[in-house]
Amino acid sequence: MPGAQADAGRVAEVQAGRLAMVTPGDFNALAAALELADRFFLDQASGVVPGAVVMVLPGSEVAAFLRRNYRQYRSVIDLSARLSALGVVDIRICETRLRALGEDASALPPFVTTVPYGPAAIDRLLTQEKFSVF
């Protein structure tokens, strides 16, 4: 099945601990990337993931991580927190987007970190650190 082969390829990239490309503003893509990482983790017999999938979020999806929006986005935030605690994902939020939303890092849950400018962080991971795309 072509779809299964594509999923298997994406899971192999999770194992390598790469960059999840989440389309800015696409909350569904964020949820799908988290669910894929979760499935991969659950499929590991040892329960150990060789490297976290980095997710740099520069778009409007950042608003989902604001404490004031927890009730609305609870399922994704809870999954993000669990996967972060297990070392499966490393979520990084764009500070520039936070400022555009009138917020700062204090409005975020403790399991996420920030980067000054998301698009530059993504570019650096891909070009300088040679991350491959999830």
C-alpha positions as CSV (number, residue, x, y, z in Angstrom):
1,M,0.0,0.0,0.0
2,P,1.5,3.4,-0.9
3,G,0.0,5.1,2.1
4,A,1.5,2.5,4.5
5,Q,4.9,2.8,2.8
6,A,4.8,6.6,3.2
7,D,3.9,6.3,6.9
8,A,6.7,3.8,7.4
9,G,9.1,6.2,5.8
10,R,7.9,9.0,8.0
11,V,8.2,6.8,11.1
12,A,11.8,5.9,10.1
13,E,12.5,9.7,10.1
14,V,11.0,10.0,13.6
15,Q,13.4,7.3,14.7
16,A,16.3,9.5,13.5
17,G,15.0,12.4,15.5
18,R,14.3,15.0,12.8
19,L,12.4,18.1,12.2
20,A,8.6,17.9,11.8
21,M,7.5,20.4,9.2
22,V,4.2,21.7,10.4
23,T,2.6,24.2,8.0
24,P,2.3,27.5,9.8
25,G,-1.3,28.0,10.9
26,D,-2.3,24.4,10.2
27,F,-3.5,23.1,13.6
28,N,-4.5,19.8,12.0
29,A,-1.0,19.2,10.7
30,L,0.4,19.8,14.2
31,A,-2.1,17.3,15.6
32,A,-1.2,14.8,12.9
33,A,2.5,15.1,13.5
34,L,2.0,14.6,17.2
35,E,-0.2,11.5,16.6
36,L,2.4,10.0,14.3
37,A,5.2,10.5,16.9
38,D,2.9,9.0,19.5
39,R,2.2,5.9,17.3
40,F,6.0,5.5,16.7
41,F,6.7,5.6,20.4
42,L,4.0,3.1,21.2
43,D,5.4,0.7,18.6
44,Q,8.8,0.7,20.2
45,A,9.2,-2.5,22.1
46,S,11.9,-1.0,24.3
47,G,9.9,2.2,25.0
48,V,13.0,4.2,24.1
49,V,13.0,6.7,21.3
50,P,16.5,7.3,19.8
51,G,15.9,11.1,19.4
52,A,13.2,13.7,19.8
53,V,11.4,15.1,16.9
54,V,11.9,18.8,16.9
55,M,8.8,20.9,16.1
56,V,9.4,24.6,15.5
57,L,6.0,26.4,15.5
58,P,6.0,29.9,13.9
59,G,2.4,30.3,12.9
60,S,-1.0,30.9,14.4
61,E,-0.9,27.3,15.9
62,V,1.2,28.9,18.6
63,A,-2.0,30.2,20.2
64,A,-3.0,26.7,21.0
65,F,-0.1,26.5,23.5
66,L,-1.2,29.6,25.4
67,R,-2.4,28.8,28.9
68,R,-5.6,30.8,28.4
69,N,-6.5,28.5,25.5
70,Y,-5.9,25.2,27.3
71,R,-9.5,24.2,27.5
72,Q,-10.0,24.6,23.8
73,Y,-6.9,22.7,22.8
74,R,-6.6,20.3,25.7
75,S,-6.2,17.0,23.8
76,V,-3.3,18.3,21.7
77,I,-1.6,20.1,24.6
78,D,-1.9,17.0,26.8
79,L,-0.5,14.8,24.1
80,S,2.3,17.3,23.5
81,A,3.1,17.4,27.2
82,R,3.2,13.6,27.5
83,L,5.4,13.2,24.4
84,S,7.7,16.0,25.6
85,A,8.1,14.3,29.0
86,L,9.0,11.0,27.3
87,G,11.6,12.7,25.1
88,V,9.6,11.9,21.9
89,V,9.1,15.6,20.8
90,D,10.9,18.9,21.4
91,I,8.5,21.7,20.9
92,R,9.9,25.2,20.2
93,I,7.6,28.2,19.9
94,C,8.4,31.4,17.9
95,E,8.9,34.4,20.2
96,T,8.1,36.8,17.3
97,R,4.6,35.1,16.9
98,L,4.1,35.3,20.7
99,R,4.7,39.0,20.7
100,A,2.3,39.4,17.7
101,L,-0.3,37.6,19.9
102,G,0.5,40.1,22.7
103,E,2.1,37.3,24.9
104,D,5.5,36.2,26.1
105,A,7.0,32.9,27.2
106,S,5.4,33.1,30.6
107,A,2.0,32.4,28.9
108,L,3.3,29.0,27.7
109,P,3.3,25.6,29.5
110,P,6.7,24.6,31.0
111,F,7.3,21.8,28.5
112,V,7.9,24.0,25.5
113,T,10.9,26.3,24.8
114,T,11.1,29.3,22.6
115,V,13.2,30.5,19.7
116,P,13.6,34.1,18.7
117,Y,12.3,33.7,15.1
118,G,10.7,30.4,14.0
119,P,11.5,30.5,10.2
120,A,15.2,31.2,10.9
121,A,15.3,28.3,13.4
122,I,13.8,26.0,10.9
123,D,16.3,27.1,8.2
124,R,19.2,26.6,10.6
125,L,18.1,23.1,11.5
126,L,17.7,22.1,7.9
127,T,20.8,23.8,6.4
128,Q,23.4,24.0,9.1
129,E,22.5,21.1,11.3
130,K,21.3,19.0,8.4
131,F,18.1,17.8,10.0
132,S,15.9,15.8,7.6
133,V,12.2,16.5,7.3
134,F,9.7,14.4,9.2
